[in-house]
Amino acid sequence: MSSLVPSSVLKACVAAVLLAFFSIGLHAQATNAPGAPAAGDAAAPADTAAPPAGTGDGSSAAATAPGSDTTLTTLFMQGGPVMYFLVIASVCVVWFTAEGFYQLRVGKLAPKALVARLREAFSSGNYQEAWNICQQNRCFLANVLAAGLERIGRGKDAVEFALEETALRESTVLRTNTTYLSVIGVVSPMVGLTGTVWGMIKAFHTLGQNGITDPSKLAGNIGEVLVATASGLIVAIPAFVFYYILRARATTAVLFSESQVYRMMDEVPYEQLAGVRIGENFSADQSGKLRSARAGTSQKVSRTVTTNCPSCNAPITVGTTPCPNCGTVLDWGT
C-alpha cells in the first residue's frame, strides 16, 4: 500500500526540524555563554549607583528583569536532551495522522467506479478481465479480489482461504502507521519521565554543591523536570486520541471492502470452473471453459441489439436457443 508521500520526504522533514531546533539551541547557548555580556550584568553597576538611598524601586526592577521573558526556545532548552526526541515524535504524530485520514476511507480502499466495473465483468463471466482490472487499479479491494480470482479453479474453500489471508495481510499494512501512533503514545510519557529523573538528579546535585545560596541553578533544574514531563504528555495525548479514531476508521473501511469482495465471489460457479487458471498463466484455451461455465444460465438478448451469442460472441440466427456453438440457453424476449 502506497503512502501519502514518499518516505524520503518524511526523512527530509524530520531532518529539517532537527536542524532548526539544533540551530535554536546553539543560538540560545551562545546568548547565555559566560563570555557574552549579559544585559543584567552590564546594567547592574549603574542600577546600584543611580538610585538614591531612599528609593528601592530600582533594585527590585533590576532583580526581576533577567529571565522575565519565556519563549518556546527557552522552554525547549529547559526541557533538556529529551526534547529532541519529543520533537521527532510530534512530527511523526502529525504525519501518521494526516496519512491515516487520507488512506483509511472507503473511497480509497474500494472506489465506487472500480466496484461497478468489477461487477460488470463478473456478471458477464469474464473473470480474467476482472483480474486485469484489479491489476490496473491497485487498492485493498483489488488486491484481495485478485488473490481470490487466481485460485478460482481450486474450489470455493481455496478461494475463501486466499481472500481471508490477503485481507488480513493488506489490513495489517494499512494499520502499520496507525500502530505507530499507539507506540508514540506509550513511549513519549516515558521519555518525559526520563527527563524528569535527569532534572531531579541535577537539581539535587546542585543543591548538594551550593546549598540554597544559588537558587537560580536549582530553579533551572526543577524547570527542566516540569517541562520534560509536560512535553511528553502533550505528545502522548493526541497520539492516543488519533490512534483510536483511525483504528475505528480502518475497521469500518476494511469491513465494507470485504463485504463487496464476498458479494462478487458468491456469484462464481466454482464447480464448472474447476481447473481454470486466472491471472498471468491464463491462456486462450481456457476461454472456452469460462464460456461453458455460463452455459446453464439463461440470458436475455434483444433482437434489435445483437445477433451474436453473449457468451461466446459467435454469430447466431435471431431466435435460436440454445446457442449451437457453446450451448448457452438464450432468452430472446418473445
N, C-alpha and C positions, 0 to 999 in steps of 0.2 A: 504494500500500500504506500503510495507516494505521499510525502509530507507536504505541508503547505508551501514551504520554500526549502531549498537545499540546505543540508546540514552545514555546509561551508559558510553560509550566511549567518547561521546561529553562532558558529565559532568566531566569525568576524565581529559580531555584535558583542559577544562576551569579552573579546579581547579589547574592543574599544572602550567598553565600560570599565574594565580593569585599568586600562591605560589612563583614563580620565581620573579615576579615583586615586591612582598612584601619583599622578601629577598634582592633584589637590593635596595629597599627603605631604609630598616633598615641599610644596609651597608653604603649607602650614608649619612644617618643621623648620624651614628657613626663616619664616617670620618670627618664630618663637626661639630661635637659636640664641645661646648665651652671648655670642659676639655681636648680635644685632642690637642696635639701640632701641630699647623699648620705650614706648611713649610715656608710660607711667614713671619709669626710672628717670627719664630726661626732665620731666616736669616736677619731680619730687623736690629738688633743692629750691626751685622757685616757689613752690607751694609752701614750703616750710618757712621761707624768709618773707614772702609777700604779706601774708595775713597779719594783722595786728594781734597783740596778745589777748585782746578781749573777745576776739571772734573765733568760733570753732567751725564755721561752715566750710571754710576752705579745706581743712584737713579731712573732714568727712567726705566731701565730694571727691577728693583725690584718692581716698581709700576705696570708694565704690566704683570709680571709673574703670580700672583694669578688669577685663573679663566680663563686662556687663552685657556684651553682645553675644548671643548664642545662635549660631548658624548651623546649616546642615554639615558644613565642613568640620566645625568644632565637635559636633556630635559624633561624626564619623571617626574623628581622631580619638575621642574619648572612649569609643567602643573597643578599641584595641584591634589586634590582628584578625579576630573572628569576623569583623565587619566585612572583610574582603570575601569570605565565603558566603555571608548572608546577602551580599550584593549579587553575586553569581546566582544564588538560589532565587532571589526575587526576579531576576531576568528570566530564569527558566520557568518560573510560575506564570509570568505574563505570556511567554512563548507557548507553553503547553496548553494554556487556557485558550488562547486565540486559535491555535491549531485544532483543539478539540471541538470548539464551536463550529469551525468550518468543516471538519471531516465527519463528525458524528451527527449526521442528519439523514433523514430518509431520502431526500433528493440527491444526496451524494452516493449513498450505498445502493439504492435501487431507483434510478431515474425512470420517470413515467414513460418517456419515449422509448427507452430500451425495453421496458416490460411489454409495451404494446407490440414492438417488432418481434420479440421472442414468442409472444402468444400467437401471433400470426404464423410464424414458422412452425410452431407446434400444432396448430390447427390443421395445417396442410400436410403434416407428417414429414416435413423436411428437417430432420434433426441435425444433419450435417450443416445446413445453413444456420441453424440456431447456434451450433458450436462456433461457426465462423463469426457470427455476430458477437458472441461472448469474447472471442479473441480480439476483436476490433474495439471493444468498449470495456476495458478492464475496470472492474469495481467489485464490491463484495458480492453482489448478486451474480455477476457474470462469472467470477472465479468459482463460486460454489456450483453453479449450474453446469459449467463446462466440465468440472470434475465428475459430476453425475452422468453427463452425456457420454463421456469417454468409457464408462463401464455399463452402458445401456444394454449391451449384448450378453452380459453376465448374469442378468436377472435382477429382480427388484431388491433383494437383500443386499447385493453388492452395490447397487446404486445408492440405497439409503445409507449404507456404511460410508461410502465416499462423500455423500452430502454432509453427514454429521462430522466426519473428520476434517473436511475442508472448512466447514463453517466454524468449527472450533479454532482451527489454526488462523483463519482470517480475523475472527473476532479478537483473538489474543493479540494479533499485530495491531489492530485498531486501538486496543485499550493499553498499549505499552506506555505511551506518553502520559496517559491518564494515571497509570500506576505510579509513575514518577512523581506526580503531584502528591500522592499519599506518602511517598518516601521523604519528600522535602518537608511535608507537614510534620513528620515524626522526627526528622534529624535536626531541623532548624532550632527548636527549643533546646535540644541537647547541645548544639553548638553555642547558643546563647548562654546556657548554663556553664559551659566550659569557660567562656569569657568572664562569667560571674566569679567562678572559683579563682581564675587567674587574677582578677582585680582584687579579690579579698586577700589573696596571698601577698600581693604588692602592698595593699593597704596595711596589713599587719607588719610587713617588713619595714615600711616607712615609719609606722608607729613605734616599732622596736628600736629603730636607729635614732629618730629625732624626738620621740615622745610627742607631746602636743605643742611643741614650740613652733612647728611649721604646719599649721592646719591646711594650707593650700594644697600641699602634696597629698595629704590624707584625703581631702575632698576630691582631688582628681582621681585617685584610685577608686573611691566609692562611686564617682560618676561613671567610671568605666564599668563597674558592676551593674549599675542600673541601665545604662544604655545598651549593653550587650544583651541583657535579659529582655528588654522591651523590643529590641530589633528582632530577636529570634521569634517572639510571639507575633510580631507584625507580619513576618513572612509566613509563619506556620498557619495562622488562622485562615487567610484567604486560600491557601493551598488546600486545606481540608474542605472548605466550602465548595470550591470549584471541582474538587475531586468527586464529591458525591453528586453534584449536578451533572457532570459529564458522564459519570458512570450510569446514571439513570437515562440520559440521552442515548448512550451507546446500547443499552439493553433494549430500549424501545425501537431504535432503528434496526438492530440486528434481528429482533423477533419479526418485525414487519417484512424484512427482506427474505428471511427464511420461509415465511408463510407464502410469499409469492413463488418461491422456488418449488415448494412442495405442491402447490396448486397446479403448476405446469407439469410436473413429473407424474402426477396422478393420472394424466390422460395418456400415458405411454403404454402401448400393448407389449408388455415385456415378453410374453410367450412367443409372439410372432417375430420378435426381433432377436431371438437367441442366436448368438454367434456374430452379430453385426458389430463392426468396429467403427466408432465415430471418433473423428479427430484427425490427426496428422496421417494416420495409416488408412484413412478412408480411400476406397477405390471405386471406380465406376461399376465394377462387377456387383457391388453390394447395393447399388441403387434399385435394382430390381427387387431385392428382398425388402427394401424400405417401401416400395410401391405395393408389394403384395401384403404388407402389414396393414395397409389401409383398405384392402380389398373387401373386407367384411363390413365396412362402414358405408351406409347409404349417404350419398352426397347429392345435393340438389344442384342442377345445371340449368341455366336459362337457354332457351332456343335461340334467342337473338344475340347472345353474348359470345358463345363459343361453340365450335364443333369439334373440340379436342377433349380427350379424357382428362379430367382434373388430376388424376393420379399419375398416369404415365405420359400424358401430353401427346398421345398418339391420335391421329385423325380418325374420327368415327362418324357414322351417319346419325343424324339427329333422331332421337327416339330409341336408339339401340341400347339395350341393357341385358345382361352385364356387358362390360367392355370386352371385346374379343381379344384384346391384347393382354390386359392384366387381370381381368375378371372382376373388376370393381362394379358393384351394383349402383347404377345411376338413377337418380330421380329427376325426370325431365319436367316436372311440374304439371303434368297432364291430369 
